[in-house]
């Protein structure tokens, strides 16, 4: 981590001609279970990972916001007074959208100083590990500090979600930003997406001799494209047909009535969300009562539901999950919004190499591009680095 911090500070100085006033970082996240439940005001169980985005920031006196990054050729600048979702596009909509969203939550953009920001990250992009929320969370924490807003982390998560929804145009829930801001070492964040109440849940992976293997298929996805929005619309239609405000208010016992009221596709979308909510609750209970080796079947069932009912998996994700399962994984599932990205497998440490070799072989046999496999650990949420 020290290398990326130093590189970020040095590049900031080279680009802008002065040293940054501080460095902030925020992690990506893995969602252990609870997919597409967040915007349905249900339950999720993500954890922050040891892949982070670093933000170097310095203040300006001219009211200009200027952002640059290691993944873009040119800096983007705009007067704070002109920030709006319509004025933002491309990668810069993530950090600049946060500045706009802070204004929507009470920051006086006519009174605060401008800023220069440089961003580096080792969170894989497009892998379903929430590289976008890592940017948003690091920038939100940085600007809250230097503008002396003193917003709590729950508010900053809402700021990040607002930026993602309005400035970026991705209709996501609040899970990713909450995980990035609230995460703690060796723990998951059990989040009620309706009340926004959260609880830190001890994962116990290391004590149980388990690791979380990421299987990044390299199949890129984008939340702002149609598939994600269509799934959300189906969920809203299902809730409307059932006469409830959100699918959070629907239980497994309500599914027979749901089947009678809606077409097959809408019903299957609803069934995924309802059963996934229950799987999150069951996973939390199993972790607390029996430990992490007891959650494998729940992870497996989650993937089947996403593959068959929500239809957001792809052949590469299915192959990664099935290969991990057949080579000793405790449980495996795709993670993230779907249509590409990564899958996770909960694996005994002694089986890790066997699973990785089997995945490489399976993808070669199916003439698919080799996935990137690596282990992540539950990490601390967003912090000021220096």
TORTI-112277 format. One line per 3 residues: for each residue x, y, z of N, C-alpha, C. Coordinates in steps of 0.1 Angstrom, whole numbers. Layout:
<nodes>
X:Y:Z:X:Y:Z:X:Y:Z ~ ...
</nodes>
This chain:
<nodes>
8:-12:0:0:0:0:9:13:0 ~ 20:12:6:29:24:7:33:28:-7 ~ 35:18:-16:40:22:-30:29:30:-37
17:26:-36:6:33:-44:3:47:-37 ~ 5:48:-24:3:61:-17:14:70:-22 ~ 27:66:-22:38:74:-26:36:78:-41
33:68:-49:31:71:-63:20:82:-66 ~ 9:80:-58:-2:90:-60:2:104:-56 ~ 9:105:-45:13:118:-40:23:124:-50
33:116:-55:43:121:-64:37:125:-77 ~ 28:118:-82:21:121:-95:13:134:-94 ~ 6:135:-83:-2:147:-80:8:160:-81
19:159:-74:29:170:-74:34:173:-88 ~ 37:162:-96:41:164:-110:31:171:-119 ~ 18:166:-117:7:171:-125:4:186:-122
3:189:-109:-3:201:-105:7:212:-100 ~ 20:207:-98:30:217:-94:31:220:-80 ~ 24:213:-71:25:215:-57:21:202:-50
25:201:-37:22:189:-30:8:189:-25 ~ 2:177:-25:-12:176:-20:-13:179:-5 ~ -25:183:-1:-26:186:14:-30:173:21
-33:162:14:-36:150:21:-39:139:11 ~ -39:126:17:-42:114:9:-54:107:16 ~ -63:102:9:-74:94:14:-76:82:6
-81:71:12:-83:59:4:-96:52:8 ~ -101:44:-1:-113:37:2:-112:23:-6 ~ -118:13:0:-116:0:-6:-128:-4:-16
-125:-13:-25:-136:-20:-32:-143:-29:-23 ~ -152:-36:-28:-160:-46:-19:-163:-58:-26 ~ -165:-69:-18:-171:-81:-23:-184:-82:-16
-194:-86:-23:-207:-89:-17:-207:-104:-14 ~ -207:-107:-1:-207:-121:2:-220:-128:-2 ~ -231:-121:1:-244:-125:-4:-254:-114:-3
-265:-114:-11:-275:-104:-11:-273:-95:-24 ~ -277:-101:-35:-275:-94:-48:-288:-89:-53 ~ -288:-76:-57:-300:-69:-62:-311:-68:-52
-307:-69:-39:-317:-67:-28:-316:-53:-23 ~ -305:-46:-26:-303:-33:-20:-313:-22:-25 ~ -315:-21:-38:-324:-11:-43:-339:-16:-41
-341:-28:-36:-354:-33:-32:-356:-31:-17 ~ -346:-24:-10:-347:-20:4:-346:-33:13 ~ -339:-43:8:-337:-55:16:-324:-55:23
-318:-67:24:-306:-70:32:-294:-73:23 ~ -283:-69:28:-270:-73:20:-259:-76:31 ~ -249:-83:26:-238:-87:35:-225:-85:28
-220:-73:25:-208:-71:18:-196:-70:28 ~ -184:-71:23:-172:-67:31:-162:-59:22 ~ -156:-50:28:-145:-42:22:-133:-51:19
-126:-49:8:-115:-58:5:-101:-50:5 ~ -91:-57:4:-77:-51:5:-72:-47:-9 ~ -81:-42:-17:-78:-35:-29:-84:-21:-28
-76:-10:-30:-80:3:-26:-78:13:-37 ~ -86:24:-36:-84:36:-44:-78:47:-36 ~ -68:54:-41:-61:64:-34:-64:78:-40
-68:88:-32:-71:101:-37:-61:111:-30 ~ -54:118:-39:-46:129:-34:-53:142:-37 ~ -54:151:-28:-62:163:-29:-54:176:-25
-56:186:-32:-51:199:-28:-62:210:-31 ~ -62:220:-23:-72:231:-24:-68:242:-34 ~ -77:248:-40:-75:259:-50:-84:271:-44
-80:283:-49:-87:295:-44:-96:301:-55 ~ -97:294:-67:-105:300:-78:-118:293:-81 ~ -123:284:-72:-136:278:-74:-136:267:-85
-125:263:-89:-124:253:-100:-122:239:-94 ~ -129:229:-99:-127:215:-95:-120:209:-107 ~ -108:203:-104:-100:196:-115:-96:182:-110
-99:172:-119:-96:159:-115:-88:152:-126 ~ -79:143:-121:-71:135:-130:-69:122:-124 ~ -65:112:-133:-64:98:-127:-54:90:-136
-50:79:-130:-41:70:-137:-48:63:-149 ~ -61:63:-149:-68:56:-160:-75:66:-170 ~ -70:78:-171:-75:88:-181:-63:96:-186
-63:99:-198:-52:106:-204:-51:121:-200 ~ -63:127:-198:-63:142:-196:-71:145:-183 ~ -67:156:-177:-75:161:-165:-88:167:-170
-98:167:-162:-111:174:-164:-113:185:-154 ~ -117:197:-159:-119:207:-149:-132:214:-152 ~ -139:219:-141:-152:226:-142:-153:235:-130
-159:247:-132:-162:255:-120:-172:248:-111 ~ -170:249:-98:-179:242:-89:-194:248:-91 ~ -195:260:-95:-208:266:-97:-215:260:-108
-208:253:-117:-214:247:-129:-217:232:-128 ~ -214:227:-116:-216:212:-115:-230:209:-116 ~ -233:199:-124:-247:193:-125:-245:180:-132
-255:171:-130:-254:158:-137:-253:159:-152 ~ -259:169:-158:-259:171:-172:-246:176:-177 ~ -238:182:-168:-225:188:-172:-214:177:-171
-217:165:-166:-206:156:-163:-208:143:-172 ~ -196:138:-176:-196:126:-184:-183:118:-182 ~ -184:106:-187:-172:97:-186:-167:95:-172
-155:91:-170:-150:87:-157:-151:98:-147 ~ -149:110:-151:-149:122:-142:-162:124:-135 ~ -173:118:-140:-186:119:-134:-186:113:-120
-177:103:-117:-177:97:-104:-171:107:-93 ~ -159:112:-95:-155:122:-85:-162:135:-85 ~ -165:141:-97:-171:154:-97:-186:152:-93
-192:141:-96:-206:138:-92:-207:138:-76 ~ -196:134:-70:-196:134:-55:-196:149:-50 ~ -188:157:-56:-188:171:-52:-202:177:-54
-208:174:-66:-222:179:-68:-231:174:-57 ~ -230:161:-54:-240:155:-45:-238:160:-31 ~ -225:164:-27:-223:170:-14:-230:184:-14
-231:191:-25:-238:203:-26:-253:200:-24 ~ -258:189:-29:-272:186:-27:-276:183:-13 ~ -265:178:-5:-267:175:9:-264:186:18
-262:198:13:-260:209:22:-247:217:21 ~ -237:212:14:-225:219:12:-227:231:3 ~ -223:243:7:-224:255:-1:-213:256:-11
-216:252:-23:-205:251:-33:-201:265:-38 ~ -208:275:-34:-204:289:-37:-194:294:-26 ~ -193:287:-15:-185:292:-4:-172:283:-2
-173:271:-6:-161:262:-4:-150:264:-14 ~ -138:261:-11:-127:262:-21:-128:252:-32 ~ -122:255:-43:-120:245:-54:-109:235:-50
-107:225:-59:-97:215:-55:-91:209:-68 ~ -79:203:-66:-73:194:-75:-73:180:-69 ~ -76:170:-77:-76:156:-72:-69:148:-83
-61:139:-77:-55:128:-86:-58:115:-79 ~ -62:105:-88:-67:92:-83:-59:81:-89 ~ -55:72:-80:-49:59:-85:-57:48:-78
-57:36:-84:-65:25:-78:-59:11:-82 ~ -60:2:-73:-57:-12:-76:-69:-21:-75 ~ -81:-15:-75:-94:-22:-75:-97:-25:-90
-98:-38:-94:-101:-41:-108:-114:-34:-113 ~ -113:-28:-125:-125:-22:-131:-133:-32:-138 ~ -146:-31:-136:-156:-39:-144:-156:-54:-139
-151:-56:-127:-151:-70:-121:-162:-72:-111 ~ -170:-63:-109:-181:-64:-99:-175:-62:-85 ~ -164:-56:-83:-158:-53:-70:-159:-39:-66
-168:-32:-73:-171:-18:-70:-160:-8:-70 ~ -153:-8:-81:-143:2:-82:-149:16:-82 ~ -161:18:-87:-168:31:-87:-170:36:-73
-176:27:-64:-178:31:-50:-166:35:-43 ~ -155:28:-46:-142:31:-40:-138:46:-43 ~ -139:49:-56:-137:63:-60:-146:73:-52
-159:70:-53:-168:79:-47:-166:81:-32 ~ -163:69:-25:-161:70:-11:-149:77:-6 ~ -138:75:-14:-125:82:-11:-127:97:-13
-133:101:-24:-135:115:-27:-145:121:-17 ~ -155:114:-14:-165:120:-4:-159:122:10 ~ -151:113:14:-144:115:27:-134:126:26
-126:127:15:-117:137:14:-123:151:14 ~ -134:153:6:-140:166:5:-147:169:18 ~ -153:159:25:-160:162:37:-149:167:48
-137:162:47:-127:166:56:-122:180:53 ~ -118:183:40:-112:196:37:-122:207:36 ~ -135:204:34:-145:214:34:-151:215:48
-146:207:57:-151:207:71:-166:205:73 ~ -171:196:65:-185:193:65:-189:184:77 ~ -180:175:81:-182:166:93:-194:157:91
-197:153:78:-207:144:76:-203:130:81 ~ -213:123:87:-210:109:92:-209:100:80 ~ -205:88:82:-202:79:71:-215:74:64
-226:73:72:-238:69:66:-243:80:56 ~ -241:92:59:-244:103:50:-236:103:38 ~ -223:101:40:-214:100:28:-217:89:19
-222:77:25:-227:66:16:-238:71:7 ~ -248:79:13:-259:84:6:-254:94:-5 ~ -244:101:-2:-238:111:-12:-232:103:-24
-225:92:-21:-220:84:-31:-230:78:-40 ~ -241:73:-34:-252:67:-41:-259:77:-50 ~ -261:89:-45:-267:100:-53:-258:103:-65
-245:104:-63:-236:106:-74:-237:95:-85 ~ -238:83:-80:-239:71:-89:-252:72:-97 ~ -263:74:-90:-276:74:-96:-278:86:-106
-275:98:-102:-278:110:-109:-267:114:-119 ~ -254:115:-114:-243:120:-122:-238:109:-132 ~ -237:97:-127:-233:86:-135:-244:80:-143
-256:79:-137:-267:74:-144:-269:59:-142 ~ -263:54:-131:-265:39:-128:-275:38:-116 ~ -286:30:-118:-296:30:-108:-293:20:-97
-282:22:-90:-277:12:-80:-283:16:-66 ~ -282:6:-57:-286:9:-43:-274:14:-35 ~ -275:14:-22:-265:20:-13:-255:10:-8
-256:-3:-12:-247:-13:-6:-232:-10:-8 ~ -228:-6:-21:-214:-5:-24:-207:6:-16 ~ -213:17:-15:-208:28:-8:-208:25:7
-218:19:12:-218:15:26:-207:6:30 ~ -205:-4:22:-194:-14:24:-180:-6:24 ~ -178:3:15:-165:9:13:-163:19:25
-173:25:30:-172:34:41:-173:28:55 ~ -180:18:57:-183:12:70:-175:-1:73 ~ -168:-6:63:-161:-19:64:-151:-19:76
-149:-31:82:-139:-32:92:-131:-45:89 ~ -120:-46:95:-111:-57:92:-117:-70:97 ~ -116:-81:89:-121:-94:92:-136:-95:95
-143:-85:89:-158:-85:92:-165:-81:79 ~ -178:-84:80:-187:-80:69:-197:-69:75 ~ -203:-62:66:-213:-52:70:-227:-58:67
-235:-61:78:-249:-65:76:-257:-53:76 ~ -262:-49:64:-269:-37:62:-284:-39:58 ~ -292:-32:66:-307:-31:62:-308:-19:53
-311:-21:41:-311:-10:31:-324:-1:32 ~ -333:-5:40:-345:4:43:-342:13:54 ~ -338:8:66:-335:16:77:-321:22:77
-312:16:69:-298:20:68:-291:17:81 ~ -297:9:90:-290:4:101:-280:-7:97 ~ -269:-7:103:-258:-17:100:-252:-23:112
-247:-35:110:-241:-43:121:-229:-49:115 ~ -218:-49:123:-206:-55:119:-206:-70:123 ~ -204:-79:113:-205:-93:116:-191:-99:114
-187:-106:124:-174:-113:124:-175:-125:114 ~ -165:-125:104:-166:-135:94:-158:-148:98 ~ -147:-147:105:-140:-158:110:-134:-167:100
-131:-162:88:-126:-170:77:-112:-175:81 ~ -103:-166:86:-90:-170:89:-89:-181:99 ~ -97:-179:110:-97:-189:121:-102:-203:116
-111:-203:106:-116:-215:101:-108:-221:89 ~ -96:-214:86:-88:-219:76:-93:-217:62 ~ -101:-207:60:-107:-204:47:-102:-191:41
-103:-191:28:-100:-178:21:-111:-176:10 ~ -112:-163:6:-121:-159:-4:-114:-157:-17 ~ -117:-166:-27:-110:-165:-40:-119:-157:-49
-113:-147:-55:-120:-139:-66:-116:-145:-79 ~ -126:-148:-87:-124:-153:-101:-130:-142:-111 ~ -121:-134:-115:-125:-123:-124:-125:-128:-138
-136:-129:-144:-137:-134:-157:-132:-125:-168 ~ -131:-112:-165:-126:-103:-176:-138:-99:-185 ~ -150:-104:-183:-161:-100:-191:-166:-87:-185
-165:-76:-192:-168:-63:-186:-183:-61:-186 ~ -187:-54:-175:-201:-50:-174:-202:-36:-171 ~ -214:-30:-172:-216:-16:-169:-230:-14:-164
-231:-9:-152:-244:-8:-145:-254:2:-152 ~ -248:12:-159:-256:22:-165:-263:17:-179 ~ -259:5:-183:-265:-1:-195:-278:-8:-191
-285:-13:-202:-299:-17:-200:-302:-28:-191 ~ -294:-38:-190:-298:-50:-182:-301:-47:-168 ~ -293:-40:-162:-295:-36:-148:-308:-29:-146
-310:-18:-154:-322:-10:-153:-334:-19:-155 ~ -334:-28:-165:-345:-37:-167:-349:-45:-155 ~ -338:-50:-148:-341:-59:-136:-348:-50:-126
-343:-38:-124:-349:-29:-114:-363:-26:-117 ~ -366:-24:-130:-380:-21:-134:-389:-33:-131 ~ -384:-45:-134:-392:-57:-131:-395:-58:-116
-385:-55:-108:-388:-55:-93:-398:-45:-89 ~ -398:-33:-95:-407:-23:-92:-421:-27:-96 ~ -422:-33:-108:-435:-38:-113:-440:-49:-104
-432:-58:-100:-436:-68:-91:-442:-63:-78 ~ -435:-53:-72:-440:-47:-60:-453:-41:-62 ~ -455:-34:-73:-467:-27:-76:-479:-37:-77
-476:-48:-84:-487:-58:-86:-491:-64:-73 ~ -481:-65:-63:-484:-70:-50:-490:-60:-40 ~ -490:-47:-45:-495:-37:-36:-486:-33:-25
-473:-34:-26:-464:-31:-16:-454:-20:-21 ~ -448:-13:-11:-439:-2:-15:-426:-7:-21 ~ -422:-19:-17:-409:-25:-22:-410:-40:-19
-401:-47:-26:-401:-62:-24:-396:-66:-10 ~ -390:-56:-3:-387:-59:11:-399:-64:19 ~ -411:-59:15:-423:-62:22:-429:-76:18
-422:-83:10:-427:-96:4:-419:-107:11 ~ -426:-118:15:-419:-129:21:-421:-141:12 ~ -414:-152:16:-414:-164:8:-429:-169:8
-436:-167:19:-450:-172:19:-459:-165:9 ~ -455:-153:4:-463:-145:-5:-461:-150:-20 ~ -451:-158:-22:-447:-162:-36:-458:-169:-43
-466:-178:-37:-477:-184:-45:-487:-173:-50 ~ -490:-163:-42:-499:-152:-47:-492:-145:-58 ~ -479:-142:-57:-472:-135:-67:-472:-142:-80
-471:-155:-80:-471:-163:-92:-485:-161:-100 ~ -495:-160:-92:-509:-158:-99:-510:-144:-105 ~ -503:-134:-99:-506:-120:-103:-497:-115:-115
-486:-122:-118:-477:-116:-127:-472:-127:-137 ~ -466:-121:-148:-460:-130:-159:-448:-137:-153 ~ -444:-147:-160:-433:-156:-155:-420:-149:-153
-416:-140:-162:-404:-133:-160:-404:-124:-148 ~ -415:-116:-146:-416:-108:-135:-416:-116:-122 ~ -423:-127:-122:-424:-136:-110:-410:-141:-106
-402:-145:-116:-389:-150:-113:-380:-140:-108 ~ -381:-127:-113:-373:-116:-107:-376:-114:-93 ~ -390:-114:-90:-394:-112:-76:-390:-124:-67
-391:-136:-72:-387:-147:-64:-372:-147:-61 ~ -364:-142:-70:-349:-141:-66:-348:-131:-55 ~ -353:-120:-55:-351:-109:-45:-356:-114:-32
-368:-120:-32:-374:-125:-19:-366:-136:-13 ~ -362:-146:-21:-354:-157:-15:-340:-152:-12 ~ -335:-143:-19:-321:-138:-16:-321:-130:-3
-331:-122:0:-332:-116:13:-332:-126:24 ~ -339:-137:22:-339:-147:33:-326:-154:34 ~ -319:-155:23:-305:-161:23:-296:-153:31
-297:-139:30:-288:-130:37:-291:-133:52 ~ -303:-133:56:-306:-135:71:-301:-148:75 ~ -303:-158:67:-298:-172:71:-283:-172:72
-276:-165:63:-261:-165:63:-256:-158:76 ~ -262:-147:80:-258:-140:92:-260:-150:104 ~ -272:-156:104:-275:-165:115:-265:-177:116
-261:-182:104:-252:-194:103:-238:-189:108 ~ -234:-178:103:-220:-173:107:-219:-171:122 ~ -230:-166:128:-230:-164:143:-231:-177:151
-239:-186:146:-241:-198:153:-231:-210:151 ~ -227:-211:138:-219:-222:134:-206:-219:128 ~ -204:-207:123:-192:-203:116:-192:-204:101
-182:-200:94:-183:-198:80:-184:-211:72 ~ -180:-222:77:-181:-234:69:-195:-238:67 ~ -204:-232:74:-219:-235:74:-226:-228:63
-219:-219:56:-227:-210:46:-226:-214:32 ~ -219:-225:29:-216:-229:15:-229:-231:7 ~ -238:-238:13:-251:-241:5:-258:-229:2
-258:-219:11:-265:-206:8:-258:-198:-3 ~ -245:-199:-4:-238:-192:-15:-241:-199:-28 ~ -241:-213:-28:-245:-220:-40:-259:-217:-45
-268:-217:-35:-282:-214:-39:-284:-200:-44 ~ -276:-191:-39:-277:-177:-44:-273:-176:-59 ~ -262:-184:-63:-258:-183:-77:-269:-189:-86
-275:-200:-82:-285:-207:-90:-297:-197:-92 ~ -300:-190:-81:-311:-180:-82:-308:-169:-92 ~ -296:-164:-91:-291:-153:-101:-290:-158:-115
-286:-171:-116:-285:-176:-130:-299:-179:-136 ~ -308:-185:-128:-320:-190:-134:-332:-180:-133 ~ -333:-174:-121:-344:-165:-119:-342:-150:-123
-330:-145:-119:-327:-131:-122:-320:-130:-136 ~ -314:-141:-140:-308:-142:-154:-297:-131:-156 ~ -288:-130:-146:-277:-120:-148:-263:-126:-148
-263:-140:-149:-250:-146:-150:-246:-147:-165 ~ -234:-151:-168:-229:-154:-181:-222:-167:-181 ~ -219:-173:-193:-213:-186:-192:-199:-187:-185
-191:-176:-186:-179:-176:-179:-180:-176:-164 ~ -190:-169:-159:-193:-169:-144:-198:-183:-140 ~ -207:-189:-148:-212:-202:-144:-200:-213:-144
-191:-212:-154:-180:-221:-154:-171:-219:-142 ~ -168:-207:-139:-160:-205:-127:-166:-210:-114 ~ -179:-208:-113:-186:-213:-101:-186:-228:-100
-190:-234:-111:-191:-249:-112:-178:-256:-110 ~ -167:-250:-116:-154:-256:-114:-149:-255:-100 ~ -151:-243:-94:-147:-242:-80:-155:-252:-71
-168:-253:-73:-176:-262:-65:-171:-277:-67 ~ -168:-281:-79:-165:-295:-81:-150:-298:-77 ~ -143:-288:-73:-129:-290:-68:-127:-286:-54
-138:-287:-46:-137:-286:-32:-141:-273:-25 ~ -145:-263:-33:-150:-250:-26:-161:-253:-17 ~ -161:-246:-5:-172:-247:4:-185:-242:-2
-184:-231:-10:-195:-225:-17:-190:-215:-27 ~ -198:-212:-37:-193:-202:-48:-206:-196:-54 ~ -204:-184:-58:-215:-176:-65:-209:-164:-73
-216:-160:-83:-212:-147:-89:-214:-136:-79 ~ -207:-125:-80:-209:-114:-71:-210:-101:-79 ~ -217:-91:-74:-219:-79:-81:-231:-79:-90
-232:-69:-98:-245:-66:-106:-248:-76:-116 ~ -238:-84:-121:-240:-94:-131:-236:-90:-145 ~ -240:-98:-155:-237:-96:-169:-222:-96:-172
-214:-102:-163:-200:-102:-164:-194:-100:-150 ~ -181:-96:-150:-175:-94:-137:-169:-107:-131 ~ -170:-107:-118:-163:-118:-110:-173:-127:-103
-168:-139:-99:-174:-148:-90:-165:-150:-78 ~ -171:-154:-67:-163:-157:-55:-164:-171:-51 ~ -154:-177:-45:-155:-190:-39:-149:-190:-25
-156:-196:-16:-150:-198:-2:-143:-211:-2 ~ -130:-211:0:-122:-222:-2:-113:-225:10 ~ -111:-237:14:-102:-241:24:-88:-238:19
-79:-232:27:-66:-228:23:-58:-239:16 ~ -60:-251:21:-52:-262:15:-57:-266:1 ~ -69:-262:-2:-75:-265:-15:-73:-254:-26
-67:-242:-21:-67:-230:-30:-60:-233:-43 ~ -48:-239:-43:-40:-241:-55:-48:-250:-65 ~ -54:-261:-59:-61:-270:-67:-73:-263:-75
-80:-255:-68:-91:-248:-74:-86:-238:-85 ~ -76:-231:-82:-70:-222:-92:-66:-229:-105 ~ -59:-240:-103:-54:-248:-114:-66:-253:-122
-76:-258:-115:-88:-264:-122:-95:-253:-130 ~ -96:-241:-124:-103:-230:-132:-95:-227:-144 ~ -82:-226:-143:-74:-223:-155:-76:-233:-166
-76:-246:-162:-78:-257:-171:-92:-257:-177 ~ -102:-254:-169:-116:-254:-175:-118:-243:-185 ~ -112:-231:-182:-114:-220:-192:-106:-223:-205
-94:-229:-203:-87:-233:-215:-95:-243:-224 ~ -100:-253:-217:-108:-264:-223:-120:-258:-231 ~ -126:-248:-226:-138:-241:-232:-134:-230:-241
-121:-228:-244:-116:-217:-253:-121:-204:-248 ~ -121:-202:-235:-124:-189:-229:-112:-182:-224 ~ -112:-169:-225:-100:-161:-220:-97:-165:-205
-85:-166:-202:-81:-170:-188:-86:-159:-178 ~ -92:-163:-167:-96:-154:-157:-85:-150:-148 ~ -86:-139:-141:-76:-135:-131:-82:-140:-117
-74:-149:-111:-78:-154:-98:-69:-149:-87 ~ -75:-144:-76:-67:-139:-65:-75:-139:-52 ~ -68:-139:-41:-74:-139:-28:-76:-125:-23
-88:-123:-16:-90:-110:-10:-93:-113:5 ~ -90:-103:13:-93:-104:28:-102:-92:31 ~ -110:-94:42:-119:-83:46:-110:-72:53
-113:-60:49:-103:-49:51:-111:-37:58 ~ -103:-27:62:-108:-15:68:-115:-6:57 ~ -125:1:61:-132:10:52:-124:23:49
-130:33:44:-123:45:39:-116:52:51 ~ -104:57:48:-96:64:59:-88:75:52 ~ -84:84:61:-74:94:57:-60:87:59
-52:87:48:-39:80:49:-29:89:55 ~ -29:102:52:-19:111:57:-23:125:55
</nodes>
